[in-house]
Amino acid sequence: MKKILFTLSLLVLPLTAQAQDKADNHYTPELIKAVVDRFAPVFCSGDPEKIVNAVRNCYLTTPLQDQKRLQCLIADSILDIESFRNRMKADGLGIPEANAFAGMNFPTARAYGIRTRALQSTPGFEYVNYKDTSSAMEKATELMHQTSYCKKNEK
């Protein structure tokens, strides 16, 4: 599993480097901090339903053309990775029901793709794509795990 994720990150790295100038204009340290402040308590809880509901509510309560929707997208991207990891682990064990996100439609890769494309078609968000978002997502995930929310749940 770690080899797959490492290989995927190596494949995405050159694409991320090429798009860095454009991404830096939108995926600021302030945005990353806002994502961590808003979502760390939920993601660190490890409760799949709470995580899904937090991301869903972010989209539902943030106005369509508000740049704060990038917070929703980054959290959604982290959710997509978590869902993928759970699916791969469950498949590797041969126990599909071991996937904590099993039976939920919101965290599927297809639904994530639809939400991402919908955001890309919103005026002011044409620049949104996975390769630009991945760096922000990685930074946010790293910072989340450094928060007291995650540290107390790791014990």
N, C-alpha and C positions, 0 to 999 in steps of 0.2 A: 504494500500500500504506500509506504513512504517512498519507494522507488518510483511509483507511478506519479505521485505528486511532485517529486523532485524533477522528473522528466518533463512533466507539464509546465512547471515553472521555468525550466530552461528553454522550452519552446516559446513561451510567451515573453520571456525577457527581452529579446531583440525588438519585438513589436512594442513593448512598453517603453523602451529607450527611445525609439523613433518618435513616439507620440508625447514625450515628456513635456515639451514646450507648451503644447496645447493644454495638457492636463494640469500643469502647474497653475494656469490661470483660474481654474475652477476647483481643483481638489487641494485646497489650502490647508495649512496646519489648523486653522480655526474650524474648518469643516470637519476635519478628522476628530478634533477635540469634541465638537458638538455631537458627533456620532457616538463617541465613547461615552460621553456624559448621559446621552439619551438612552443608549441601548445596552451598556455594560451590565446594569443590574438584571436585565432580562436574559441576555445571552449567558451570563455567568450562572444563572439559576439552573440552566440545563433542562428546563421544562419546555419541550417542543411546542406545546399549545401556547404557552406564554410568548415564546419567541415569534411564532407565526402570527399571533394576534397583534403583537407590538408592531411588526412590519406592516401588516395589513392596515392597522389603524393609522400608521404614519401616512400611507398613501391616501387613506380616506379623509384624514383631517388636514392635510397640507394642500393649500390651493394649487391648482394645476400648473400655473406658471411661476410659482414661488421657487426660487433657487434652493430652498430648504428641502425640496424633493430629492436633491442629491443625497441627503442623509438617508432617505428611504431607500434609494438605490444602493448605497454602500451597504446598509444593513441587509437588504435583500440579497446582495451578492454574497455576503457572509453566510446568510441562511442557505443559499443555493449550495455553497461549498459544504456546509454542515450536513445538509440533506444528502448530497452526493456521497460524502464519507460514510454516513449511516447506511446508505444503500449498498455501497461496496463492501462494507464490513459484514452486513447481514448476508449478502450474496456469497461472500467468502466463507462464511460459517455454514452456508446452506440452510439458513433459517431466515427467510424473508420477513417474518413477523418480528424479528429482532431489530428491524429498522424502526427507530423511535418516531419517524415521520410517516410510517406506512399508513395508508388509508387517507392521508391528507392531500387534497388537490393543490392547495396554494404553494407548497414548497417543491413542486415538481419542476424539472428542468424546462419542460414545455411551457408551463405557466410563467416561470421566470422570464423566459424568452419573449413571451407575449407582453409582459409588463415592461421589459426593457425596450422593445420596439415601440410600444405606445409612448413611452417617455421620449424616445428619440424623435418621434413625429410631433411632439409638442414644441411650438415655437420657443426658441431660447435654449433648447436642449439637444440640438442637432449634433453636437460634439460628443454626446454620450455613447460610449462603447465599452465593451468588456476590457479591452487591453488598457484603456486609460483608467478605468475603475479599479483594476486589479491591484495597482500599487497603493491606492488609497485604502482599499479593503485590507490589504496585508498590514499596513500601518495601524489601522483601527483595531484589527484583531490582536496585534501585538500589544497595543496599549491597553486594550480591554483586559488581557491576562495579567497586566501589571496593576490593575485596580484592586482595591480592597474587596470589591464584590467577588471577583474570581478567586482571590487568595483565600477568603474565608470558606469558599465552596470546594477548594482543593484539599482541604484538611480532612 
